[in-house]
Amino acid sequence: MNHGTYQLVCAALLAAVSAAASAAYPDKPIRLIVPFAPGGPNDILGRMMGQKMTEQLGQAVVIENRGGAGGTIGLDAAAKSPGDGYTLSMGGSSNMAVAPSLYSRLPYDSLTDFTPIISVAHVPYAIGINPTVPAKTVKELVAIARRKANYLSYGSSGTGSMSSLSAELLSSMAKVKILHVPYKGTAPALTDVVSGRIDMMFADLSLIRNLARAGKLRLVAVTGSKRSPAAREVPTVSESGLKGYVIEPWFGVVAPAGVPRDIVTRLNDVIAAALKAPDVTQRLDALGYEPIGGTPEQFAATIKADIARYAKIVKSAGIKAER
């Protein structure tokens, strides 16, 4: 057998092995990394999708919370895993689209180190403040912040997270300085806002709305381009005095680079079906989340477009992050 023939035989054998592995997929549990602490929207969506995937694939989808550094630590762990379809991650606006502009030494490339699977949902954000802060509107909040630098404090789910970017964009547009207190997830940060250790937070509307209804927080505004159907009485930041302010976070499922196309298609189909399941649509509606779905290519296009969009915001706001 000459060298050329040998190479062809090897290539054919590798292709056959790969096809057989894809056909058997999944034949063992799948790990789904949630790069934030339990309790936030990334975790909520990850657990919802994980449960539905377990039901449809016949293999356990094991959730692994790995928070820190605005969601980049968990996503980095996913990027460095084998591209065999057995490690997935919840990617989001913060760690996929914002992080490339914030971190000078980001350990992964959002465009080349991942295989986009599917966009899952848009999650409306809102401003929640401790009731002891005497502000009921964005204008009143800004007026208080102008008393002196770092007079107010805000919590985030990590430096570089969407909650952090949301606050920094407001600070930049309003020309105020608010003290940043980063956490490893949304839940612990909100706990400290409720307790009064810090004054405010930008976070998932549903979480802030529920705390506001319980009298533990005050819901001031939402961050999207329009009012949320889940809270139509709450104004946007833009219509509250900071015209043009828009932050609309999204979350989706990604895998390491190199996952075979048929496995990508299988996962996309399964998650797309999950997003249409009545129990999932009902819960998403109750949370105020907007399901997205679509193809892997559409998700890839969203990531690429938002990297460029958030780069402009980060640059104009002069936002810096330390990893």
Stockholm file with secondary structure:
# STOCKHOLM 1.0

chainA/1-323         MNHGTYQLVCAALLAAVSAAASAAYPDKPIRLIVPFAPGGPNDILGRMMGQKMTEQLGQAVVIENRGGAGGTIGLDAAAKSPGDGYTLSMGGSSNMAVAPSLYSRLPYDSLTDFTPIISVAHVPYAIGINPTVPAKTVKELVAIARRKANYLSYGSSGTGSMSSLSAELLSSMAKVKILHVPYKGTAPALTDVVSGRIDMMFADLSLIRNLARAGKLRLVAVTGSKRSPAAREVPTVSESGLKGYVIEPWFGVVAPAGVPRDIVTRLNDVIAAALKAPDVTQRLDALGYEPIGGTPEQFAATIKADIARYAKIVKSAGIKAER
#=GR chainA/1-323 SS CCHHHHHHHHHHHHHHHHHHHHHHCCSSCEEEEECSCTTSHHHHHHHHHHHHHHHHHSSCEEEEECCCGGGHHHHHHHHTSCSSSSEEEEEEIIIIIIHHHHCTTCSSCTTTSEEEEEEEEECCEEEEECTTSCCSSHHHHHHHHTTSTTSSEEEESSTTSHHHHHHHHHHHHHTCCCEEEECSSHHHHHHHHHHTSSCEEEEEHHHHHHHHHTTSSEEEEECSSSCCTTCTTSCBTGGGTCTTCCCCCEEEEEEETTCCHHHHHHHHHHHHHHHHSHHHHHHHHHHTCEEEECCHHHHHHHHHHHHHHHHHHHHHHTCCCCC
#=GC SS_cons         CCHHHHHHHHHHHHHHHHHHHHHHCCSSCEEEEECSCTTSHHHHHHHHHHHHHHHHHSSCEEEEECCCGGGHHHHHHHHTSCSSSSEEEEEEIIIIIIHHHHCTTCSSCTTTSEEEEEEEEECCEEEEECTTSCCSSHHHHHHHHTTSTTSSEEEESSTTSHHHHHHHHHHHHHTCCCEEEECSSHHHHHHHHHHTSSCEEEEEHHHHHHHHHTTSSEEEEECSSSCCTTCTTSCBTGGGTCTTCCCCCEEEEEEETTCCHHHHHHHHHHHHHHHHSHHHHHHHHHHTCEEEECCHHHHHHHHHHHHHHHHHHHHHHTCCCCC
//
